[in-house]
């Protein structure tokens, strides 16, 4: 779960974001406390608090005094938009650059993607080919 070489507080923030994006931590739902995160990941509570503070700064979490941290309304959609943008920068932009070098247009890329997606579609039992 914890990856070497990446700051722990970023990994903590990302794990909370993942839970929001996948719906296991709903908007207005209570987020794990810094102590719970620290215990679960076996890290210093100050490190977990730094990850949580980052999410507060991004308006993903907010504090209810005396109760704990909660997921902000609209947090899931903001995170999805942020991740879609990052996906475009990280994957789509290089794909388009390489496609241009190969003389492939949008229709060609679409056909390749559909072909690859069909090849990797799980069977009825959920197994990839």
N, C-alpha and C positions, 0 to 999 in steps of 0.2 A: 504494500500500500504506500509506504513512504519511499520516495525515490531519492537515491543519492544524487548530489550535485544540484538539486533545486532547493531554494529556500523553503524551510518547513512551513513558515507562515503562509506562503503562497499556496502550498499544497493543501493546507487546512482550509483556506478560503475557497479554493477550487473544489474541494470535496463538499463543502456546504452548497456552493453554486450548483454542483452536479445534482445534489438532492433536490434543489429547487427546480432545476430544469426538467428532471425526470418525474417530478410531481410527488416524490415521497416526502418532501417538506413543502406543504402548501402555503400560499400567500396568507398572511395573518396568522399562520401557525407558529408555535413557539420553536425557536431554534435551540440546538444544544448549547449548553453553557460552556464557557471557556474551560471550566474544570472538567466537564464531561468530555470535551474534545481532547484535552490534555491527557486524561486517563485512558481514553480509547486508543489514542495514537502513541501513548507512552512518551510524551514530550513535556517540556516545561510549560506551566500555565501561562507564563508571560508570552511565550511564542504563539500559543493558541489565541491569546488575547490580541496579539498583533494582527493575526489573520482575520479575526472578527472585526477589529477596528477598521481594517481595510474595506470590509463589506459594509460597514456603517458609513464610511466615507463615500462609497459608491451608491448609497441609498438602497442597498439590497436588504439590509437589516436595520432595525431600529430598536431602541431600548424602552421598555416600560419600567419605569422606576419601581424597584422593589419586587418586580415579577420576573424579568429576564429579557432576552432578546427575541424579536419576532421578525418574520419575513414581511417586508414592505409590500404594499399593494402595487401591482405592476412590475414587481421584481423579475418574475419569470419571463415576461415579454422583453424587458430590457436586456436580460442576460441572453435570451435567444437572439436578439438583434445584434448584440455585441459578438456573440459566437459566430453568427452568419457572416458578419463583416470580416472577422479574423479568418474564417474558413476561406472566404474569397481571396484574401491577401495571401494566405499560406499555401493554398492548393490551386485555386482557379487561375489566379494571375500567372503562375509558372506554367500551368497547363496551356493557357492561351498563348503564351510566348513560344512554347515548344511547338504548338499546333501551327502557328504562323511560319516557323522555320520549315515545317514539313509540308506547308501548303494546304493545311486542313482548315476548312471553314466550319461554322457553327453546325451545319447539317451533318458534316462528317463526324464531328465530335459527338453530336447527339446519337448518331448511329453506333459509334464505338461504345459509348456509355450504356445504351440500351442493350447491346450485345453482351457486354461484360456483366451487366446487372442480371440478365436472363441466365447467364452461366453460373452466377453465384446465388440464385434464388434457392432457398431451402425447400426440400421436398415436404410432403404433407406431414411428416413426423418431425419437422424442424431441423433436419440435417442438411448441411450444405453438400453439394455434389462433390 
